[in-house]
Amino acid sequence: MMRFNYLISGLLIFFLFGNAYAQSLSELQEIATQNRKLVEKYRNNIRKGESDVNIGKSAFLPSADVSYIANRLDKDGLTENRQNSAFMGVLSYNIFAGFRDKYNLQAAELIKKSLDYELEKIIQDLRYRVALRYVEIFGKKASLTVAQDDYALLKKRYEDAQSRYNVGLIRKNDLLKINVEMDDAEQRLKKADAELMKSVNALSYEIDSPVDLKSLGFSEFNTFPQTMNEGEYSARIYEKRSDIKALNMIIQADESRVSAAKSVFYPSADIQGSYKPAGNDYLLGTMNNEKGEELRLQLVVKMNLFDGFRKYDTLRKAKLEVVNARHDLDELKNSLATDLKNTLLDYDVAIKNMKVASGSIVQAEENLRITDVSFKEGVQTATDVLDSISYLSRAKNNFVNARSDVFANFYKLTRLTDDF
């Protein structure tokens, strides 16, 4: 175990590259949060939600309206002149509407809270994607190092084989085999370099900012991640997940809408006060008699008796929205529970693969050393040397992939618990 830990530490340091200033993962995630228009879009949704809350509050305030009417008749009448006008000011206030306004405001406030949680979810998703790109670059950088080592090994073996061929110690086809493999290694090296730069470009997109490969420090990979058991993760998921909280808010908002939909079964009551001066022409205030001015206070109570069953279907629709939201919550919880189980399995497999791959590297290096000696003694062929180099390359790549899987699955566990 000590040798395994020592080997892991050594390989991690081997694949790391340092510089004067190194950007950390948390810094990249913060840049993404500040730069991405996607985050700003959800912030705008919150602002819209705040406006909906204000709209809901407006129902508890009185409304005031003014109007001016100018009339022109073909001739003077008994009660009004050919040209006359009227001005009206109306102040109205709803005193009862079946608690509709109360529940509509309640729903708007709950939806606004759900939008807050939606923003948290988007930020967590974004931070998770940045973390995956970060791990991807770390792995691609290590794969490039493996490809460089492969090419260097084959180039050295080709130079040695060239010298041995010149003095007649090996056949030409052995030299050609090594040359072909060296050319193939050079192509793999170029592809590995391109794949690394593609990953850098992908990270640049995620944070909406240029990325300098040399500025990435990867210090997060100097220590092994610490995980919890399934029960602890599960409890943390139900406690912290913003999308679970958002759906709970939506369910409560839909329940409030059900209560608001029931308001149509109650009468509504409004108080209205109006002032209406009239004029003998298009100018107000020209009539001297009292009939030209009207002050009125009204209590208006009304109740719908029949609307083609619309209110029943509206209520039924609102209740179904609650049922659907609860189904969505159940589906989400089941999905998260399954993701947790599978991610823990993947994490465990990646840890075991790292142990196997680290041992394979030691064995492959020893095998290459023995094969080199045997080849120089004429006991083994160039094919054996190439196979030994291939085994070492495979072992290193397996270690790189397993290590990347360890951190990728760790970050997925972090995302599952909203801990970015």
C-alpha positions in Angstrom: 0.0 0.0 0.0 2.8 2.4 0.8 4.4 1.7 -2.6 1.0 2.3 -4.2 0.6 5.7 -2.5 4.1 6.7 -3.3 3.7 5.7 -6.9 0.4 7.7 -7.2 2.0 10.8 -5.6 5.0 10.5 -7.9 2.9 10.1 -11.0 0.7 13.0 -10.0 3.7 15.2 -9.6 5.1 13.9 -12.8 2.1 14.8 -14.8 1.7 18.3 -13.2 3.3 21.4 -14.5 3.7 24.6 -12.5 4.2 28.3 -13.2 4.4 31.6 -11.4 0.6 32.1 -11.4 -1.7 29.1 -11.5 -5.5 29.4 -11.9 -7.5 27.2 -9.6 -10.7 25.4 -10.4 -12.7 27.6 -8.1 -11.3 30.7 -9.9 -12.4 29.3 -13.2 -15.8 28.5 -11.9 -16.2 32.0 -10.5 -15.2 33.5 -13.9 -17.9 31.3 -15.6 -20.5 32.5 -13.1 -19.7 36.1 -13.8 -19.3 35.9 -17.6 -21.9 33.5 -18.9 -25.0 35.1 -20.4 -26.9 32.0 -19.4 -26.6 33.0 -15.7 -27.7 36.5 -16.6 -30.7 35.1 -18.3 -31.9 33.3 -15.2 -31.2 36.5 -13.1 -33.5 38.3 -15.5 -36.1 35.5 -14.8 -35.8 36.4 -11.1 -36.4 40.1 -11.9 -39.5 39.1 -13.9 -40.6 37.1 -10.8 -40.2 40.1 -8.6 -42.4 42.1 -11.1 -45.0 39.3 -10.8 -45.0 39.7 -7.0 -45.5 43.4 -7.4 -48.3 42.8 -9.8 -49.9 40.5 -7.2 -49.6 43.2 -4.5 -51.3 45.8 -6.7 -54.6 43.9 -6.3 -54.7 45.0 -2.6 -54.5 48.7 -3.6 -57.4 50.9 -4.9 -57.6 51.8 -8.5 -58.2 55.3 -9.8 -59.5 56.1 -13.3 -60.4 59.3 -15.1 -62.3 59.8 -18.4 -63.5 62.6 -20.6 -66.3 62.3 -23.1 -67.2 64.9 -25.7 -70.6 64.5 -27.5 -71.9 66.3 -30.6 -75.5 65.8 -31.6 -77.4 66.9 -34.7 -79.4 69.4 -32.6 -80.1 70.4 -29.0 -82.2 68.0 -27.0 -84.5 68.5 -24.0 -81.9 67.3 -21.6 -78.6 68.0 -23.3 -77.1 70.6 -25.6 -76.0 69.8 -29.2 -72.4 70.1 -27.9 -71.8 68.7 -24.4 -69.1 66.9 -22.5 -68.6 64.9 -19.3 -65.7 64.2 -17.1 -65.6 61.3 -14.7 -63.2 60.3 -11.9 -63.7 56.8 -10.4 -62.0 55.4 -7.3 -62.7 51.7 -6.7 -61.5 49.2 -4.2 -62.1 45.4 -4.0 -63.1 44.3 -0.5 -63.7 40.6 -1.3 -63.0 38.3 -4.2 -63.0 34.9 -2.6 -59.4 35.3 -1.4 -58.3 35.2 -5.1 -55.8 38.1 -4.6 -54.3 36.5 -1.5 -53.6 33.2 -3.2 -52.4 34.8 -6.5 -49.9 36.8 -4.5 -48.9 33.8 -2.5 -48.3 31.8 -5.8 -46.2 34.7 -7.3 -44.0 34.8 -4.2 -43.5 31.0 -4.3 -42.7 31.1 -8.0 -40.2 33.8 -7.3 -38.5 31.6 -4.7 -38.4 28.7 -7.2 -36.7 31.0 -9.7 -34.0 31.7 -7.0 -33.4 28.0 -6.7 -33.4 27.6 -10.5 -30.6 30.1 -10.6 -28.7 28.1 -8.0 -29.2 25.0 -10.1 -27.9 26.7 -13.3 -24.8 27.9 -11.4 -24.2 24.5 -10.0 -24.5 22.9 -13.4 -22.1 25.4 -14.9 -19.6 24.9 -12.1 -19.8 21.1 -12.7 -19.2 21.5 -16.4 -16.2 23.7 -15.8 -14.9 21.0 -13.3 -15.3 18.3 -16.0 -13.5 20.4 -18.6 -10.8 21.0 -16.0 -10.4 17.3 -15.4 -10.5 16.6 -19.1 -7.6 19.0 -19.7 -5.6 17.4 -16.9 -6.2 14.0 -18.4 -5.4 15.2 -22.0 -2.2 16.8 -20.7 -1.2 13.6 -19.1 -2.1 11.6 -22.3 0.1 14.0 -24.3 3.0 13.3 -21.9 2.4 9.6 -22.4 2.4 10.1 -26.2 5.6 12.1 -25.9 7.2 9.4 -23.9 6.1 6.8 -26.5 7.6 8.7 -29.3 10.9 9.3 -27.4 11.2 5.6 -26.5 10.6 4.5 -30.1 12.9 7.2 -31.5 15.6 6.0 -29.1 15.0 2.4 -30.0 15.0 3.3 -33.7 18.4 5.0 -33.4 19.8 2.0 -31.5 18.4 -0.4 -34.1 19.8 1.8 -36.9 23.3 1.4 -35.4 22.8 -2.3 -34.9 21.5 -2.7 -38.5 24.6 -0.8 -39.8 26.9 -3.4 -38.3 24.7 -6.3 -39.4 23.3 -7.3 -36.0 19.6 -7.1 -36.9 17.6 -7.5 -40.1 16.2 -4.7 -42.1 12.6 -5.7 -41.4 13.2 -5.3 -37.7 14.4 -1.7 -38.3 11.4 -1.0 -40.6 9.0 -2.3 -37.9 10.4 0.1 -35.4 10.3 2.9 -38.0 6.6 2.3 -38.8 5.7 2.3 -35.1 7.7 5.5 -34.5 5.8 7.2 -37.4 2.5 6.0 -35.8 3.6 7.3 -32.4 4.4 10.7 -34.0 0.8 10.8 -35.5 -0.6 9.9 -32.1 1.4 12.6 -30.5 0.0 15.2 -32.9 -3.5 14.0 -32.3 -3.0 14.1 -28.5 -1.8 17.7 -28.8 -4.8 18.6 -30.9 -7.2 16.9 -28.4 -5.6 18.8 -25.6 -6.2 22.2 -27.3 -9.7 21.2 -28.2 -10.4 20.6 -24.5 -8.8 24.0 -23.7 -11.2 25.6 -26.2 -14.1 23.8 -24.6 -13.1 25.2 -21.2 -12.8 28.7 -22.7 -16.4 28.4 -24.0 -17.6 27.3 -20.5 -16.1 30.3 -18.8 -16.7 32.7 -21.7 -13.1 33.8 -21.5 -9.7 32.9 -23.1 -7.8 30.1 -21.3 -4.0 30.0 -21.1 -3.0 26.3 -20.7 0.2 27.3 -18.9 -1.9 29.2 -16.3 -3.7 26.1 -15.1 -2.1 24.8 -12.0 -4.2 21.6 -11.3 -3.3 21.8 -7.6 -6.6 20.2 -6.8 -5.2 16.9 -8.0 -2.3 16.9 -5.5 -4.5 15.3 -2.9 -6.9 12.4 -3.1 -10.6 13.3 -2.9 -12.5 12.4 0.3 -15.9 10.9 -0.1 -18.9 9.9 2.1 -21.0 6.8 2.2 -24.3 6.5 0.3 -26.5 7.3 3.2 -24.6 10.6 3.9 -24.7 11.6 0.3 -28.4 10.8 0.1 -29.3 12.9 3.1 -27.2 15.8 1.8 -29.0 15.6 -1.6 -32.4 15.9 -0.1 -31.2 18.7 2.2 -29.3 20.8 -0.4 -30.5 20.1 -4.0 -31.8 23.4 -5.4 -34.0 21.7 -8.0 -35.8 19.7 -5.3 -36.3 23.0 -3.4 -37.5 24.6 -6.6 -40.1 21.9 -7.3 -41.3 22.1 -3.7 -41.9 25.8 -4.3 -43.7 25.1 -7.5 -46.0 22.5 -5.8 -46.9 25.0 -3.2 -47.5 27.7 -5.8 -49.8 25.3 -7.8 -51.7 24.6 -4.6 -52.2 28.3 -4.1 -53.5 28.6 -7.7 -56.0 25.9 -6.9 -57.3 28.0 -4.0 -57.3 31.0 -6.3 -59.3 29.1 -8.8 -62.0 28.3 -6.2 -62.5 32.1 -5.7 -64.9 32.2 -8.6 -67.4 30.2 -6.6 -67.7 33.1 -4.1 -69.3 36.5 -4.7 -67.1 39.5 -5.2 -67.7 42.9 -3.5 -66.3 46.3 -4.6 -66.7 49.9 -3.3 -66.7 52.6 -6.0 -66.8 56.3 -5.6 -67.2 58.6 -8.7 -67.3 62.3 -9.4 -68.9 63.4 -12.7 -69.2 67.1 -13.7 -70.8 67.8 -17.1 -70.7 70.8 -19.4 -73.1 72.5 -21.9 -70.3 72.4 -24.5 -66.9 70.9 -24.8 -65.6 72.9 -21.9 -66.3 71.5 -18.4 -68.0 73.6 -15.7 -70.2 75.7 -18.0 -73.5 74.4 -16.6 -74.8 76.4 -13.6 -77.5 74.0 -12.4 -76.8 71.1 -10.1 -77.7 68.5 -12.7 -74.3 69.2 -14.3 -72.4 67.5 -11.4 -72.8 64.1 -9.9 -71.2 62.5 -6.9 -71.8 58.8 -6.4 -70.8 56.0 -3.9 -71.6 52.4 -4.8 -71.3 49.0 -3.3 -71.2 46.4 -6.1 -71.7 42.8 -5.1 -71.8 40.2 -7.9 -71.6 36.5 -8.3 -71.4 34.3 -11.4 -74.2 31.7 -11.7 -73.2 30.0 -14.9 -70.2 30.4 -17.3 -70.5 27.3 -19.4 -68.7 25.2 -16.8 -65.5 27.1 -17.4 -64.7 27.6 -13.7 -65.0 23.8 -13.1 -62.5 23.0 -15.8 -60.2 25.8 -14.6 -60.2 24.3 -11.1 -59.7 20.8 -12.5 -56.7 22.0 -14.6 -55.2 23.7 -11.6 -55.4 20.5 -9.5 -53.8 18.5 -12.3 -50.9 20.9 -12.3 -50.3 20.1 -8.6 -50.4 16.3 -9.4 -47.9 16.7 -12.2 -45.5 18.8 -10.1 -45.6 16.1 -7.5 -44.9 13.5 -10.1 -41.9 15.6 -11.3 -40.6 15.7 -7.8 -40.8 11.9 -7.4 -39.1 11.4 -10.7 -36.3 13.8 -9.8 -35.7 12.1 -6.5 -35.6 8.7 -8.1 -33.3 9.9 -10.8 -30.9 11.4 -8.2 -30.9 8.3 -6.1 -30.1 6.2 -9.2 -27.3 8.6 -10.2 -25.9 8.5 -6.8 -25.7 4.7 -6.7 -24.2 4.5 -10.2 -21.7 7.3 -9.5 -20.5 5.6 -6.3 -20.0 2.4 -8.3 -18.1 4.2 -11.0 -15.9 5.9 -8.4 -15.1 2.6 -6.7 -14.2 1.0 -10.1 -12.0 4.0 -10.9 -10.1 3.6 -7.6 -9.6 -0.1 -8.2 -8.5 0.6 -11.8 -5.9 3.1 -10.5 -4.4 0.5 -8.2 -4.2 -2.1 -11.0 -2.8 0.4 -13.5 -0.2 1.6 -11.1 1.0 -1.9 -10.6 0.9 -2.5 -14.4 3.2 0.5 -15.0 5.8 -1.0 -12.7 5.6 -4.4 -14.4 5.6 -2.9 -17.9 8.7 -0.8 -17.1 10.5 -3.9 -15.8 9.3 -5.9 -18.9 10.7 -3.3 -21.2 14.0 -3.2 -19.4 14.3 -7.0 -19.7 13.2 -7.0 -23.3 15.7 -4.3 -24.2 18.5 -6.4 -22.7 17.3 -9.5 -24.5 17.0 -7.7 -27.8 20.6 -6.4 -27.5 21.7 -9.9 -26.8 19.8 -11.1 -29.9 17.4 -13.3 -27.9 14.3 -11.3 -28.7 13.2 -9.4 -31.8 12.1 -5.9 -32.6 8.5 -7.1 -32.3 9.0 -8.0 -28.7 10.5 -4.5 -28.0 7.5 -2.8 -29.7 5.1 -5.0 -27.7 6.9 -4.0 -24.5 6.6 -0.3 -25.4 3.0 -0.8 -26.2 2.3 -2.5 -22.9 3.9 0.3 -21.0 1.9 2.9 -23.0 -1.3 1.1 -22.3 -0.6 0.8 -18.6 0.2 4.6 -18.4 -3.0 5.5 -20.4 -5.0 3.2 -18.2 -3.7 5.0 -15.2 -4.4 8.4 -16.7 -8.0 7.4 -17.6 -8.7 5.8 -14.2 -7.3 8.9 -12.4 -9.5 11.2 -14.6 -12.5 9.0 -13.8 -11.8 9.2 -10.1 -11.9 13.0 -10.1 -14.7 13.2 -12.7 -16.9 11.0 -10.5 -15.9 12.9 -7.4 -17.0 16.1 -9.0 -20.3 14.4 -10.1 -20.8 13.5 -6.4 -20.1 17.1 -5.5 -22.7 18.2 -8.1 -25.3 15.7 -6.8 -25.1 17.4 -3.4 -25.0 21.0 -4.7 -21.6 21.5 -3.0 -19.8 23.5 -5.7 
